[in-house]
């Protein structure tokens, strides 16, 4: 049997207040998940019910359904309760299909890579 330190008890009790509430979970890799907290353990591993991944590219967004989703606690950066009475996103954001957001992600990634390549070339030429 492992001993739970005071910080473990605090973490568990603070997550208990989020049970059955709609949450936004930010992961270490930058993904944003939305869903209802179904359960958790002392390591902050969590199960989201009705989960989806919110992908945002510029002013476009898409909620990709994931269903019942298990999150390893060490990957969690932030957990916050969503206010159901407020709009989740600013009005200028446009909801698009999964295919459209994937195309936008690819274009954004390619633009970033091109920018990085151009910067390296400029740095090479600027060798004082």
BELMO-V860420 format. One record per residue. RES is the residue in three letters. SS is DSSP state (H for helix, E for strand, L for the rest). PHI is phi in radians with two decimals (999 if undefined). OMEGA is omega in whole degrees, 0 to 359 (* if undefined). Layout:
res={RES & RES}
ss={SS & SS}
phi={PHI & PHI}
omega={OMEGA & OMEGA}
This chain:
res={UNK & UNK & UNK & UNK & UNK & UNK & UNK & UNK & UNK & UNK & UNK & UNK & UNK & UNK & UNK & UNK & UNK & UNK & UNK & UNK & UNK & UNK & UNK & UNK & UNK & UNK & UNK & UNK & UNK & UNK & UNK & UNK & UNK & UNK & UNK & UNK & UNK & UNK & UNK & UNK & UNK & UNK & UNK & UNK & UNK & UNK & UNK & UNK & UNK & UNK & UNK & UNK & UNK & UNK & UNK & UNK & UNK & UNK & UNK & UNK & UNK & UNK & UNK & UNK & UNK & UNK & UNK & UNK & UNK & UNK & UNK & UNK & UNK & UNK & UNK & UNK & UNK & UNK & UNK & UNK & UNK & UNK & UNK & UNK & UNK & UNK & UNK & UNK & UNK & UNK & UNK & UNK & UNK & UNK & UNK & UNK & UNK & UNK & UNK & UNK & UNK & UNK & UNK & UNK & UNK & UNK & UNK & UNK & UNK & UNK & UNK & UNK & UNK & UNK & UNK & UNK & UNK & UNK & UNK & UNK & UNK & UNK & UNK & UNK & UNK & UNK & UNK & UNK}
ss={L & L & L & L & L & H & H & H & H & H & H & H & H & H & H & H & L & L & L & L & L & E & E & E & E & E & E & L & L & L & L & E & E & E & E & E & E & E & E & E & L & L & L & L & L & E & E & E & E & E & E & E & E & E & E & E & E & L & L & E & E & E & E & E & E & E & E & E & E & E & E & L & H & H & H & E & E & E & E & E & E & L & L & L & L & L & L & L & L & L & L & L & L & E & E & L & L & H & H & H & H & H & H & H & H & H & H & H & H & H & H & H & H & H & H & H & H & H & H & H & H & H & H & H & H & L & L & L}
phi={999 & -1.63 & -1.57 & -1.70 & -1.30 & -1.03 & -1.19 & -1.17 & -1.12 & -1.09 & -1.07 & -1.10 & -1.23 & -1.25 & -1.24 & -1.04 & -1.21 & -1.67 & -0.97 & 1.10 & -2.02 & -1.37 & -2.17 & -1.94 & -2.10 & -1.71 & -1.73 & -1.01 & -1.46 & 1.64 & -1.22 & -2.06 & -1.97 & -2.11 & 3.01 & -1.68 & -1.19 & -1.64 & -2.83 & -2.75 & -2.27 & -1.20 & -1.69 & 1.17 & -1.12 & -2.37 & -2.05 & -1.78 & -1.75 & 1.07 & -1.31 & -2.55 & -1.71 & -1.63 & -1.87 & -2.14 & -2.29 & 1.08 & -1.81 & -1.81 & -2.56 & -2.60 & -1.78 & -1.62 & -1.12 & -2.11 & 1.37 & -1.35 & -2.34 & -1.71 & -2.04 & -1.31 & -0.95 & -1.18 & -1.59 & -1.48 & -1.73 & -2.64 & -2.25 & -2.50 & -1.38 & -1.57 & -1.45 & -1.20 & -1.47 & -1.91 & -1.17 & -1.32 & -2.25 & -1.07 & -1.12 & -1.37 & -1.32 & -2.01 & -1.39 & -2.26 & -1.31 & -1.05 & -1.07 & -1.15 & -1.20 & -1.12 & -1.12 & -1.13 & -1.08 & -1.11 & -1.10 & -1.13 & -1.11 & -1.13 & -1.12 & -1.14 & -1.12 & -1.11 & -1.07 & -1.11 & -1.11 & -1.12 & -1.11 & -1.06 & -1.14 & -1.16 & -1.10 & -1.11 & -1.27 & -1.74 & -1.64 & -0.01}
omega={181 & 180 & 178 & 178 & 181 & 180 & 177 & 179 & 180 & 180 & 181 & 182 & 180 & 176 & 180 & 180 & 180 & 181 & 179 & 176 & 179 & 185 & 167 & 179 & 177 & 182 & 181 & 181 & 176 & 179 & 178 & 180 & 175 & 177 & 180 & 180 & 182 & 178 & 179 & 176 & 185 & 179 & 183 & 168 & 186 & 175 & 176 & 177 & 181 & 185 & 171 & 175 & 177 & 179 & 180 & 175 & 183 & 179 & 178 & 174 & 178 & 174 & 182 & 184 & 179 & 182 & 177 & 190 & 179 & 180 & 176 & 187 & 182 & 179 & 183 & 176 & 186 & 174 & 178 & 179 & 177 & 177 & 185 & 180 & 182 & 173 & 182 & 185 & 176 & 184 & 182 & 179 & 181 & 178 & 180 & 180 & 178 & 180 & 181 & 182 & 177 & 177 & 180 & 177 & 181 & 179 & 179 & 179 & 179 & 178 & 179 & 179 & 179 & 178 & 179 & 179 & 180 & 179 & 178 & 179 & 179 & 178 & 179 & 181 & 184 & 187 & 182 & *}
